[in-house]
């Protein structure tokens, strides 16, 4: 499966809307995890673990789980 045509640090609008109250904090956490080559980060709102787009890219295809940073959507 081919990745979507957008930068890996940008989530699909359907998975994380720019109007989300924590949009900037979530993007900052995601970008920090990408820069550190970590597989994910702690969501700043829920505290749950969220996979980065690069970790999901390694799977090779969308798993249809609704991942926030799915690079295939």
MMTF fields as JSON, N, C-alpha, C and O atoms, coordinates in Angstrom:
{
  "mmtfVersion": "1.0.0",
  "mmtfProducer": "UNKNOWN",
  "numBonds": 291,
  "numAtoms": 292,
  "numGroups": 73,
  "numChains": 1,
  "numModels": 1,
  "chainsPerModel": [1],
  "groupsPerChain": [73],
  "chainIdList": ["A"],
  "bondAtomList": [4, 2, 8, 6, 12, 10, 16, 14, 20, 18, 24, 22, 28, 26, 32, 30, 36, 34, 40, 38, 44, 42, 48, 46, 52, 50, 56, 54, 60, 58, 64, 62, 68, 66, 72, 70, 76, 74, 80, 78, 84, 82, 88, 86, 92, 90, 96, 94, 100, 98, 104, 102, 108, 106, 112, 110, 116, 114, 120, 118, 124, 122, 128, 126, 132, 130, 136, 134, 140, 138, 144, 142, 148, 146, 152, 150, 156, 154, 160, 158, 164, 162, 168, 166, 172, 170, 176, 174, 180, 178, 184, 182, 188, 186, 192, 190, 196, 194, 200, 198, 204, 202, 208, 206, 212, 210, 216, 214, 220, 218, 224, 222, 228, 226, 232, 230, 236, 234, 240, 238, 244, 242, 248, 246, 252, 250, 256, 254, 260, 258, 264, 262, 268, 266, 272, 270, 276, 274, 280, 278, 284, 282, 288, 286],
  "bondOrderList": [1, 1, 1, 1, 1, 1, 1, 1, 1, 1, 1, 1, 1, 1, 1, 1, 1, 1, 1, 1, 1, 1, 1, 1, 1, 1, 1, 1, 1, 1, 1, 1, 1, 1, 1, 1, 1, 1, 1, 1, 1, 1, 1, 1, 1, 1, 1, 1, 1, 1, 1, 1, 1, 1, 1, 1, 1, 1, 1, 1, 1, 1, 1, 1, 1, 1, 1, 1, 1, 1, 1, 1],
  "groupList": [{"groupName": "UNK", "atomNameList": ["N", "CA", "C", "O"], "elementList": ["N", "C", "C", "O"], "formalChargeList": [0, 0, 0, 0], "bondAtomList": [1, 0, 2, 1, 3, 2], "bondOrderList": [1, 1, 2], "singleLetterCode": "X", "chemCompType": "L-PEPTIDE LINKING"}],
  "groupTypeList": [0, 0, 0, 0, 0, 0, 0, 0, 0, 0, 0, 0, 0, 0, 0, 0, 0, 0, 0, 0, 0, 0, 0, 0, 0, 0, 0, 0, 0, 0, 0, 0, 0, 0, 0, 0, 0, 0, 0, 0, 0, 0, 0, 0, 0, 0, 0, 0, 0, 0, 0, 0, 0, 0, 0, 0, 0, 0, 0, 0, 0, 0, 0, 0, 0, 0, 0, 0, 0, 0, 0, 0, 0],
  "groupIdList": [1, 2, 3, 4, 5, 6, 7, 8, 9, 10, 11, 12, 13, 14, 15, 16, 17, 18, 19, 20, 21, 22, 23, 24, 25, 26, 27, 28, 29, 30, 31, 32, 33, 34, 35, 36, 37, 38, 39, 40, 41, 42, 43, 44, 45, 46, 47, 48, 49, 50, 51, 52, 53, 54, 55, 56, 57, 58, 59, 60, 61, 62, 63, 64, 65, 66, 67, 68, 69, 70, 71, 72, 73],
  "secStructList": [7, 7, 7, 7, 1, 1, 7, 6, 6, 1, 7, 7, 6, 6, 6, 1, 7, 6, 6, 1, 6, 6, 2, 2, 2, 2, 2, 2, 2, 2, 2, 2, 2, 2, 2, 6, 6, 7, 1, 3, 3, 3, 7, 6, 6, 6, 7, 7, 3, 3, 3, 7, 2, 2, 2, 2, 2, 6, 6, 7, 1, 7, 7, 1, 1, 7, 7, 6, 6, 7, 6, 6, 7],
  "xCoordList": [0.846, 0.0, 0.893, 1.889, 0.536, 1.308, 0.869, -0.328, 1.832, 1.47, 0.752, 0.903, -0.011, -0.717, 0.284, 1.435, -0.16, 0.695, 0.624, 0.03, 1.25, 1.365, 2.544, 2.95, 3.096, 4.229, 3.828, 2.689, 4.746, 4.446, 4.122, 3.533, 4.501, 4.171, 2.793, 2.387, 2.074, 0.736, -0.331, -0.376, -1.188, -2.245, -3.349, -3.542, -4.052, -5.201, -6.25, -6.464, -6.89, -7.883, -9.027, -9.643, -9.3, -10.359, -9.948, -10.796, -8.658, -8.154, -7.793, -7.809, -7.467, -7.192, -7.476, -6.682, -8.604, -9.018, -8.199, -7.906, -7.833, -7.112, -7.885, -7.292, -9.183, -9.998, -9.967, -10.513, -9.338, -9.244, -8.539, -7.517, -9.057, -8.471, -7.003, -6.268, -6.57, -5.183, -4.358, -3.318, -4.806, -4.147, -2.654, -1.838, -2.293, -0.881, -0.061, 1.079, -0.619, 0.091, 0.291, 1.341, -0.712, -0.611, 0.449, 1.28, 0.421, 1.427, 2.828, 3.765, 2.985, 4.297, 4.787, 5.963, 3.907, 4.278, 4.642, 5.605, 3.878, 4.154, 5.491, 6.302, 5.722, 6.977, 8.182, 9.247, 8.018, 9.112, 9.427, 10.594, 8.401, 8.606, 9.263, 10.135, 8.851, 9.475, 10.955, 11.799, 11.267, 12.651, 13.52, 14.708, 12.923, 13.661, 13.643, 14.192, 13.024, 12.883, 12.195, 12.56, 11.196, 10.403, 9.2, 8.74, 8.677, 7.529, 6.207, 5.215, 6.189, 4.958, 5.195, 6.332, 4.101, 4.174, 2.943, 1.965, 3.003, 1.862, 0.948, 1.374, -0.302, -1.264, -1.38, -1.618, -1.217, -1.263, -2.64, -2.749, -3.673, -5.025, -5.42, -5.869, -5.254, -5.739, -4.67, -4.984, -3.392, -2.316, -2.097, -1.216, -2.881, -2.75, -1.575, -1.171, -1.036, 0.061, -0.494, -1.502, 0.17, -0.239, 0.963, 2.048, 0.766, 1.843, 2.117, 1.21, 3.389, 3.767, 3.49, 3.279, 3.496, 3.278, 4.385, 4.12, 5.617, 6.699, 6.578, 6.878, 6.146, 5.919, 4.813, 4.913, 3.762, 2.656, 3.066, 2.594, 3.933, 4.425, 5.162, 5.095, 5.857, 6.582, 5.654, 6.094, 4.375, 3.41, 3.119, 2.753, 3.279, 3.121, 1.732, 1.574, 0.72, -0.652, -1.501, -1.149, -2.605, -3.551, -4.232, -4.647, -4.343, -4.983, -6.465, -7.154, -6.953, -8.365, -8.776, -9.941, -7.819, -8.133, -8.403, -8.736, -8.266, -8.524, -7.375, -7.589, -6.154, -4.982, -4.87, -5.056, -4.568, -4.483, -3.478, -3.74, -2.337, -1.263, -1.066, 0.032, -2.11, -1.993, -1.469, -2.086, -0.335, 0.24, -0.431, -0.114, -1.348, -1.983, -3.357, -3.913, -3.899, -5.238, -5.118, -6.123],
  "yCoordList": [-1.175, 0.0, 1.241, 1.3, 2.202, 3.438, 4.471, 4.64, 5.164, 6.212, 7.385, 7.609, 8.106, 9.292, 10.366, 10.359, 11.27, 12.345, 13.566, 14.588, 13.433, 14.544, 14.249, 13.093, 15.259, 15.028, 14.094, 14.135, 13.267, 12.307, 12.959, 12.321, 14.226, 14.889, 15.546, 16.167, 15.412, 16.0, 14.908, 14.124, 14.832, 13.827, 14.18, 15.343, 13.159, 13.378, 14.17, 13.917, 15.114, 15.977, 15.171, 15.598, 14.012, 13.153, 12.415, 11.888, 12.377, 11.681, 12.649, 12.283, 13.892, 14.937, 16.283, 16.789, 16.837, 18.12, 19.268, 19.277, 20.231, 21.402, 22.165, 22.924, 21.972, 22.65, 21.94, 22.455, 20.773, 20.052, 20.959, 21.558, 21.075, 21.989, 21.707, 22.625, 20.463, 20.124, 19.852, 19.198, 20.341, 20.077, 20.392, 19.55, 21.567, 21.974, 21.13, 20.775, 20.809, 19.978, 18.559, 17.952, 18.042, 16.703, 16.686, 15.779, 17.689, 17.758, 17.885, 17.268, 18.666, 18.833, 17.508, 17.17, 16.763, 15.464, 14.478, 13.722, 14.489, 13.6, 13.949, 13.063, 15.221, 15.651, 15.344, 14.983, 15.484, 15.164, 13.666, 13.276, 12.838, 11.389, 11.028, 10.16, 11.687, 11.447, 11.812, 11.051, 12.961, 13.434, 12.51, 12.343, 11.914, 11.014, 9.573, 8.681, 9.349, 8.011, 7.041, 5.869, 7.554, 6.748, 6.183, 6.807, 5.027, 4.445, 5.137, 4.925, 5.957, 6.644, 7.647, 7.937, 8.168, 9.189, 9.075, 8.414, 9.721, 9.759, 10.905, 12.058, 10.579, 11.599, 12.652, 12.308, 13.94, 14.989, 15.18, 15.832, 14.629, 14.766, 13.547, 13.677, 12.352, 11.127, 10.357, 9.557, 10.595, 9.836, 8.471, 7.718, 8.155, 6.872, 6.914, 7.986, 5.741, 5.634, 5.767, 5.145, 6.585, 6.813, 6.521, 7.065, 5.662, 5.355, 6.549, 7.297, 6.708, 7.748, 7.254, 6.063, 8.182, 7.831, 6.918, 6.04, 7.111, 6.261, 4.835, 3.876, 4.694, 3.357, 2.652, 1.46, 3.394, 2.816, 2.52, 1.55, 3.339, 3.124, 1.786, 1.106, 1.42, 0.153, -1.056, -2.136, -0.883, -1.981, -2.308, -3.438, -1.329, -1.565, -1.337, -1.267, -1.218, -0.992, -0.497, -0.679, 0.123, 0.581, -0.631, -1.551, -0.625, -1.739, -1.477, -2.307, -0.315, 0.059, 0.226, 0.026, 0.593, 0.804, 2.269, 2.592, 3.159, 4.571, 5.302, 6.297, 4.827, 5.452, 6.922, 7.292, 7.736, 9.187, 9.592, 10.501, 8.93, 9.336, 8.346, 8.247, 7.618, 6.634, 7.318, 8.255, 6.845, 7.463, 7.002, 7.507, 6.053, 5.49, 6.092, 5.857, 6.851, 7.444, 8.719, 9.379],
  "zCoordList": [0.0, 0.0, 0.0, 0.721, -0.793, -0.933, 0.116, 0.349, 0.753, 1.716, 1.031, -0.17, 1.804, 1.316, 0.902, 1.339, 0.071, -0.435, 0.486, 0.143, 1.674, 2.62, 3.536, 3.66, 4.172, 5.082, 6.227, 6.692, 6.672, 7.736, 9.074, 9.947, 9.246, 10.517, 10.495, 11.478, 9.385, 9.254, 9.234, 8.286, 10.249, 10.253, 9.244, 8.889, 8.802, 7.922, 8.707, 9.892, 8.053, 8.717, 9.333, 10.309, 8.756, 9.29, 10.551, 11.271, 10.818, 12.008, 13.128, 14.303, 12.756, 13.75, 13.096, 12.304, 13.44, 12.854, 13.44, 14.636, 12.605, 13.104, 14.179, 14.946, 14.239, 15.249, 16.61, 17.585, 16.682, 17.953, 18.961, 18.626, 20.185, 21.172, 21.491, 21.854, 21.362, 21.684, 20.427, 20.499, 19.294, 18.015, 18.06, 17.686, 18.503, 18.522, 19.498, 19.198, 20.647, 21.628, 21.096, 21.307, 20.412, 19.827, 18.726, 18.675, 17.844, 16.785, 17.37, 16.862, 18.419, 19.05, 19.636, 19.498, 20.281, 20.85, 19.742, 19.869, 18.668, 17.536, 16.897, 16.627, 16.655, 16.033, 16.923, 16.422, 18.221, 19.146, 19.097, 19.118, 19.032, 18.937, 17.605, 17.559, 16.526, 15.221, 15.266, 14.793, 15.827, 15.896, 16.744, 16.471, 17.772, 18.661, 18.156, 18.802, 17.019, 16.426, 17.384, 17.476, 18.091, 19.01, 18.256, 17.299, 18.655, 17.96, 18.271, 17.573, 19.307, 19.671, 20.778, 21.152, 21.291, 22.338, 23.229, 22.878, 24.376, 25.292, 24.872, 24.8, 24.599, 24.191, 25.284, 26.442, 24.939, 25.956, 26.599, 27.638, 26.002, 26.555, 27.37, 28.509, 26.787, 27.425, 28.177, 29.058, 27.833, 28.441, 27.787, 28.204, 26.782, 26.089, 25.105, 24.652, 24.783, 23.834, 22.421, 22.085, 21.587, 20.206, 19.305, 19.514, 18.306, 17.362, 16.453, 16.088, 16.1, 15.147, 13.728, 13.498, 12.796, 11.394, 10.869, 10.048, 11.33, 10.845, 11.385, 10.674, 12.62, 13.17, 12.393, 12.099, 12.063, 11.297, 9.865, 9.271, 9.31, 7.954, 7.856, 6.832, 8.919, 8.946, 8.828, 8.436, 9.164, 9.048, 7.588, 7.265, 6.709, 5.283, 4.72, 3.501, 5.569, 5.104, 6.272, 7.438, 5.939, 6.961, 7.587, 6.882, 8.905, 9.623, 9.881, 10.475, 9.43, 9.589, 11.05, 11.394, 11.912, 13.327, 13.654, 14.794, 12.674, 12.897, 13.548, 14.241, 13.339, 13.952, 13.569, 12.41, 14.541, 14.355, 13.292, 12.504, 13.262, 12.356, 11.206, 10.659, 10.837, 9.754, 8.483, 7.977, 7.979, 6.786, 5.494, 4.418, 5.593, 4.4, 4.099, 3.026, 5.021, 4.847, 4.041, 3.777]
}
